[in-house]
Amino acid sequence: MTDESNVENEQQGQRPGDTTANAHADVNVSRRSFLTGTALAATGLMIVPRHVLGGPLHTAPSDRLNIAGIGVGGMGKNNIRALAGENIVALCDVDWNYTDKSFRDMFGEVGDMQARLAKAETPAKRLKLQDEIEHTKLLSQKYGSIKRYTDFRRMFDQQKDIDAVVIATPDHLHATLASTAMSLGKHVYVQKPLTWSIHEARELARKAKDNPKLVTQMGNQGHSSDDARLINEYIAADAIGTVREVHAWTNRPLAYWPQGIPRPLPRPQPDASKWDMDAVTDRLANAMAGNYPLPQGLAWDLFLGPGPVVDYHPVYHPFNWRGWVDWGVGAIGDMGAHLIDSPFWSLDLGFPTAVETVSTPFDNASYPMATMTYYDFPARGDRPPVRLTWYDGALLPPGLEALGAGQMRDGGVLYVGDKGKLVHETYGDNPRLLPQSLHDSVGTPPRKYARIKTSHEMNWVDACKGKTQASSPFSYAAQLTEVMLLGVVSLRAGGRIEYDAQNMRITNRPEANQFLSREYRQGWTL
């Protein structure tokens, strides 16, 4: 860390998996030292007294949950903001320099949020922005005084007041951290995708079933939306008839994180006259390779976790890890939790019997620039089989423009029924029937699903307090994650796989079963 006075080194012996001194850093920063020089002053941010905050922020102290966050520099900070009305008792991250900057940036956005609030077009948007503004202000008041850690194991050893844990680390750490928290009797909220491997998803589902008092939730926030329920109601009302075909697409990773790139390692210098794919790839790898110093304060060994040992490179951390097989599960693992979720839920798809992924070149290190995955789901009762096709990297279903949905290039889902079609945007947003005449004639379908009046995070908190049921518990989320990850398994297997879900086995390519799990690095267990 840059401020030596704010670092308290662990006095305990080295733990399994710790190979750097940074892994032993436990950081304490005072509220004053954090707020000094931040963008809060620039925005004129005022800390709102607790008594003037209404709604979900006005919670009696005795009714607040004690929550810890692990991995809070990215999406985790938004999860923690949504939970600001509870007791945030601990935060843990492997890179506090990056995380502090991330929170400062968020606190500095209040002015922009207030400007957007003034221009909000609908009551729903105004309420959402107002909620975010109030939560941001409240969290800014608390942030500097929250106990912080670098090593999650030390946090669990020392912090005995934790009721529940939010996990928003890179994907490869989700299962280990969630399993540890559950073994300690903590409720858990895990960002999507639930796990890195299918075996891990099965294990977390089993552990949740064996511990029914623990409340679990995966962070696919669209699952708690009104629109997601409206989609289900359209399908239940037979608005588009029998569905045999579904298309889901996203422009990720395009414009978000790089994929289809070589590992940044020195390679033999290609002949100057050669500019084929191999020669160009070698040049790219050499151009990226370099002895990049480990950023001060980054506990790289803890970042690596159960995965293999790889030298630090800025193309891996803090964001681009998602495109690398060692730590992420690519676009289908990232966005499938929002897009495959919709048909998986509304059509009750269950597990596929066959999956095939085709892609741009794949080097088994960085996921391809673009993929298409074909899922074959069997008949369910009186419902016929369904073919679901996944597209990423700017690939799109054919005929999207002709359907009037061409503007949805960033992501969406198209259901094809024998009476018409249903299309919606990412997260289940804005569902509508096609053609427009069908949408107008059907109107609003009968309401069959209760709406969730809070955020996805607060739905989990309310479930922890026994007030409701979690929207996306592990019993559901693990199955959805398994479906998503079968696309990754097919990619890594190099062809079509036939899947026996009951026994978690690939039957036509036995060698591909190795991709259902991973071998953990010494010192790490599930």
Helices and strands as residue ranges (DSSP letters): G 4-6, E 7-9, G 21-24, E 25-27, H 31-35, H 39-43, G 50-52, G 55-57, G 61-63, E 66-70, H 75-82, E 87-92, H 96-107, H 110-119, H 123-142, G 143-145, E 147-149, H 152-158, E 164-167, G 171-173, H 174-183, E 187-191, H 198-210, E 216-219, G 221-224, H 226-236, E 243-250, H 277-288, H 300-304, G 320-323, H 330-339, H 341-346, E 354-359, E 371-377, E 386-391, E 411-417, E 421-425, G 426-428, E 432-434, H 436-442, H 456-464, H 474-493, E 497-500, E 505-506, G 510-516
